[in-house]
């Protein structure tokens, strides 16, 4: 019987796309998880099809997701940023002031505030060039008690 999603052979020079990798990971989740699998796939496809830089970090500022556009713009791969402080990622290495402003913005967003400002980040020529972005970070609120549960840069 053929596999539903054949394994990608990285040793043969094949690099899995995020969607292929997610499908392979979801196949291991077992039966009864189809709706969860579809929601995860829809989230990944939606995130990666945006032209703007998008991501998801926790309340401490650790980055857990970034879309393809943001990663390519800075010359990064997902493992470069996963679980690391957002202000230490390549985008924010343009200046210490940029890192400090982001860190302060994350603290404000963690308290429920919508934060928006122009920022100079590495985001052009695969991370070799700075660009000015209209940056915003907003909290995702817990529907039961309106607490910030994570922030979306």
C-alpha positions in Angstrom: 0.0 0.0 0.0 1.4 3.4 -1.0 2.0 5.9 1.8 -0.5 8.8 2.1 2.4 11.3 2.2 5.6 9.7 1.0 8.7 10.6 3.2 10.9 13.3 1.8 14.5 12.1 1.5 16.7 15.0 2.6 19.8 12.9 1.8 18.7 12.9 -1.9 18.7 16.7 -1.9 15.0 17.0 -1.4 13.9 19.7 1.1 10.4 19.3 2.4 8.1 22.3 2.3 6.5 23.4 5.6 3.2 21.9 4.4 4.8 18.6 3.4 6.5 18.4 6.8 3.3 19.3 8.6 1.4 16.7 6.7 4.0 14.0 7.6 3.9 15.1 11.2 0.1 15.0 11.3 0.0 11.5 9.8 1.7 10.3 12.9 -1.0 11.8 15.2 -3.3 8.7 14.7 -7.0 8.3 14.0 -9.6 10.6 15.4 -7.5 13.8 15.0 -8.6 14.8 11.5 -10.2 18.1 12.5 -7.1 19.1 14.4 -4.9 18.1 11.5 -7.0 20.2 9.1 -7.0 23.2 11.5 -3.2 23.0 11.8 -2.8 22.7 8.0 -5.2 25.6 7.4 -3.3 27.8 9.9 0.1 27.0 8.3 -1.2 27.6 4.7 -2.8 30.9 5.8 0.2 32.1 7.6 2.6 31.2 4.8 0.5 32.8 2.1 0.7 36.3 3.5 3.0 38.8 1.9 3.7 40.6 5.2 6.0 39.4 7.9 3.9 37.4 10.5 4.6 35.4 13.5 3.5 34.2 16.9 5.3 34.5 20.2 4.5 33.8 23.8 4.0 36.4 26.5 7.8 36.2 27.4 8.6 37.1 23.7 9.8 33.6 22.6 9.0 33.2 18.9 7.2 30.0 18.0 6.1 30.7 14.5 7.1 32.9 11.6 5.8 32.8 8.1 7.8 32.0 5.0 7.9 35.6 3.8 9.5 36.7 7.1 12.0 33.9 7.2 13.1 34.4 3.6 13.4 38.1 4.1 15.9 37.7 6.9 17.7 34.7 5.4 16.4 32.3 8.1 14.9 28.9 8.5 12.3 28.1 11.2 14.8 26.3 13.4 16.8 29.5 13.7 14.0 31.2 15.6 11.8 28.5 17.1 11.5 29.1 20.9 14.1 31.9 21.0 13.5 35.5 22.1 12.0 37.5 19.3 14.3 40.5 19.8 17.4 38.3 19.4 16.3 37.1 15.9 18.1 38.4 12.8 15.3 40.9 11.9 16.1 43.0 15.0 19.9 43.0 14.9 19.9 46.4 13.1 20.5 48.1 16.5 20.3 47.7 20.2 17.6 50.4 20.3 15.4 48.3 17.9 15.8 45.2 20.2 15.0 47.2 23.4 11.9 48.8 21.7 10.6 45.4 20.7 11.3 43.9 24.1 9.3 46.8 25.7 6.6 46.4 23.1 6.2 42.7 23.9 5.8 43.5 27.6 3.1 46.0 26.8 1.3 43.6 24.5 1.5 40.9 27.2 -0.6 43.2 29.4 -3.2 43.5 26.6 -2.1 46.6 24.7 -2.0 46.9 20.9 1.5 48.2 20.0 2.4 49.7 16.7 5.4 51.7 15.4 7.8 52.0 12.4 10.8 49.8 12.8 14.1 49.3 11.0 14.8 45.6 10.6 16.8 43.2 8.5 14.3 42.0 6.0 15.6 42.4 2.5 18.2 40.6 0.3 18.0 37.5 2.6 18.8 39.4 5.7 21.6 41.5 4.3 19.6 44.7 3.9 17.6 46.7 6.4 14.0 47.8 5.6 11.5 50.0 7.4 8.3 48.2 8.4 5.0 49.2 9.9 5.4 46.9 12.9 2.5 45.9 15.2 2.1 43.4 18.0 -1.2 42.5 19.5 -2.2 40.1 22.2 -4.4 37.0 21.6 -6.9 37.2 24.4 -8.3 34.3 26.4 -12.0 34.3 25.7 -12.9 33.3 29.2 -11.2 36.1 31.1 -9.7 38.5 28.6 -6.1 37.8 29.5 -3.4 37.9 26.9 -2.3 34.4 26.2 0.2 35.1 23.4 1.2 37.9 21.1 1.1 38.0 17.4 3.8 40.2 15.8 
